[in-house]
Every structure is written in structure tokens, then in C-alpha cells.
Amino acid sequence: MTKLELKYNSFAVKSDFFINGREASLKCFGTGDKIRLRDYIKNFFTQAIKKSNVGPGEDCIIQFYGTQDAFEDVEKSYDDYKTQAAEGMKIELPEYKPYPNNFNEMNLIIEEKRKNYTEQIEHKNEALKNPLAEKNDIDLSDLEKRFDKDKKAFTQIYDESLEKAKSVMEKVQEEFIFSVKNIKGEDDRLESVVKMPASFELIPIDKINKKYNQVIKYINSTYAKKCEELSDLLVSLYVELDKALYSGVETIFNDYTAVYPDCLALNYVLQKNNLFNSFDIKKTIPDSYFSSIEIKKTSSIYWVKPDLANKKIEKVTSSCQEYFDSVFKSAKIKFFIETEKCKKYYLEQLLEFQEIIKEKLSSAKQIEQETLKIEQEIMIFKTKIECLDELQNEINRLIKG
């Protein structure tokens, strides 16, 4: 009698074929790896009988090791083959019953699978120890709205500080006006000296020029003093604006770290603006502005009428006033340029910090999603282990009979 054995491991999807205890191969399943029984069982009996050289008048028993479902496929194929088997050939397929050897192999596979699933669970539990893998309810669209709100708040601080500075500068400019009435000589106002009593119609040129020198000296000294005050004022206003912007951004920074403490383990330090030094203002009036005031003495001109002297003084003071106004205007433009740079400096830091926050929170959100995915995968592995336990308990019950 020829004994044929077919062992089919449905878990590993592997088939082994033996003829009288010796392993053999069949064309229908090749090496037997990764090919399901139902894909080759149709040709199994024909190839197995041929391979074993079983002929008419010989007995053959085919023992199958596998699951009940697989045996049903084998039995169906066996019934089909018997209708075309050679006459006189006796082929027997025992009824399906549990085989201890087969169950032991299944137990080994179950243990291997359980070990693999347990290792996967441990590995994924390690991934969950990530400190950022914490659930949060942060909506990134709400975060963008907060960013826009904070940028508007920053811009409002700048606009209010700038308006305050403009108001102060306008008031200072209004108070600084060159006037003949403010010009003093050595003993009295130049106006009373220049405008001689009515009984006198003319004034000596030497005396007029002497007083003109006093006018020039007064205008220059006053201009230098005012420019010094203007420079100090602009620096003061700039420092005040810079301080307001720094304080505003610092408050926003502190708010962010207070609202998102779990997501922002940041060592970000707000840097103060050190780009500005001072406002350079030309502190002297060009000599050309005074050239028209002097009256040259000639043989024909020795005396001057008082109204001519006064007109010259008024013309010079007016011209110097225009010069100062232009200097003031240039200083203001420089001030506005520097304040814009200051605004840009702090705004860039704010935007950079916001971008860091966005990246951190986006990363935390992504990690949260990955964490959820890992937790789901762990549950799947645990469910698989539970199924293996149930299967192994059933196998052990069958082994014990």
C-alpha cells in the first residue's frame, strides 16, 4: 500500500507532500509556499497518483492534515477524481479528524503570531511616550484669526505712537518762529535801536551793520539751540515709540506661551531694536542766508533810513525761518523712515514667532493624529491576540478530546 500525505498550513499558506514518508514536490503547487490549497487542489490527485506510480490493482491511502474548511475542498476534489481514476485502483481518503501533530504545528504558529503582535504593541507604546503626543483642541483656522488680530493690535500701537509723536512735533514747530521782536541787542531790543525816534531820519551804516551782526549771532545761536532740542526731541519720541512696540510684541509673546504651554517649549527671546543711533541735524545756517543783510559803506552811502534796515532784518529772519522749516521737514521725514524700520523690525519678529507657533502646533496636531492611529493599531493587535487565544483554547480542547 502506498501512503500519501498532504499537509496544508493555512496560516503560513504552505503545502508539504510526502510519498511513503519521503517529501516530494508537485507541479501544481511548486515549492508549496504562498499558494492556497483551493488554487491547486483540482490537479492534486492526478499529479499525486502519477508521481507515486500507483497503478491498477494497487491500494493507496491519502492522509490530509489541515483545517476542516481545507478538508472540504480536498474531499470535493477527491470525489471528482474518483470518477476518472483508472479501473481497479483503490484510493482511500480517510474522514477528517483532528490530528495532534497538526494542532501542535498550529499552536507553534499561534505562539509566533502572538509574540509578533505583542512586540508590535510594545513598539507602538514606546512611540506614544513622545512628550508632544498630547491631545489638544486647537483649531489652526482659529489660530490664523488670532494671528491677524495680534498683527492689527501691533499696527494700532504703532499708529497711536506715531500720531502722538506727530502732535508733539507740530506743537514744537509752531512755537519756533524767528522774529525781530525776539532779537535782543547788548542793551535793548534791536527793534528799538533800529527804529530811531521820528526826529531822526537816517542812521549811520556802521551802527546798522553792528546791529546786523547781533541779529546774525542771535539767529545762529537760536537755530543751533533749537536744532539741539529738536534732535533730543526726535530721539526721545523714537525711544518712546520703540518702547511701546517692544512692550506690545512682548505682551503678545507672553499671551501665546500662556495659551499654548503644552505645545510651546520655546526658548525664543525677543530682541530689542539696536539699529538706530541718533538724528543728525545740521546745526548751522549757511552764510549765504545772511549775505543780503550787510550794507556796504561807500562815499555816496553813509546813512540808511530805518525802514530799509528793518526790511532787511525781516527778510533775513523770514529766509532763515524757511530754512529751519525745511530742516525740520527733512528731520521729520528721517524720523518717519526710522520709525518704519523700527516697526518692520518688531513686526518681522512677531511674524517669525507666529510661524514657529504655527509649525509647533501643526506638528503637535499631526502627532496627535499619528497617536490616534497608533492607538487604533494597538487595539487591532490586541483584538488579534484575543482571537488567537480563543483559537488556541479551541485547539487545546480538541487535543484533549
Secondary structure, DSSP 8 states (H G I E B T S, - for coil): -EEEEEEEETTTTEEEEEETTEEE-BTTTBTSBT--HHHHHHHHHHHHHHHHT--TT-EEEEEEES-HHHHHHHHHHHHHHHTTS-TT-EEE-------HHHHHHHHHHHHHHHHHHHHHHHHHHHHTT-TT-------HHHHHHHHHHHHHHHHHHHHHHHHHHHHHHHHHHHH----GGG-B-SSSBHHHHHS--TT---EEHHHHHHHHHHHHHHHHHHHHHHHHHHHHHHHHHHHHHHHHHHHHHHHHHHHHHHH-TTT--------------------S--GGGTTTT-----SS--EE-HHHHHHHHHHHHHHHHHHHHHHHHHHHHHHHHHHHHHHHHHHHHHHHHHHHHHHHHHHHHHHHHHHHHHHHHHHHHHHHHHHHHHHHHHHHHHHH-
